[in-house]
């Protein structure tokens, strides 16, 4: 029987904690038997605030990067329209990250449950640590 490996996308807040050598975050990540991903939107967020480019590159290097493609854009558009029609909006970056995860069937590891929790009804899977 083939073993199914989890696909976990690391959100920017998780990556920042890793860059700061936060032991709780590192232990939580090491406890998972998974392939780790991040989105190009997360790369943008992390890179715009980096202090040391070399350290940022080392942090990102082992992760599988997934881009915001056309199908992710359609997913994001559908979600934003649905939210807007209900009087709700979500920051575009979080919307794009969520759409990429939904589109590529990635679980999202984030500490920003307030924002991303609103995307669960659209199929976003959040990882609990």
Secondary structure as UniProt FT lines:
FT   STRAND          6..10
FT   HELIX           12..19
FT   TURN            20..21
FT   HELIX           23..30
FT   STRAND          34..39
FT   HELIX           40..48
FT   HELIX           53..61
FT   STRAND          64..66
FT   HELIX           70..85
FT   TURN            86..87
FT   HELIX           92..103
FT   TURN            104..105
FT   STRAND          107..109
FT   HELIX           113..116
FT   HELIX           117..122
FT   STRAND          125..126
//
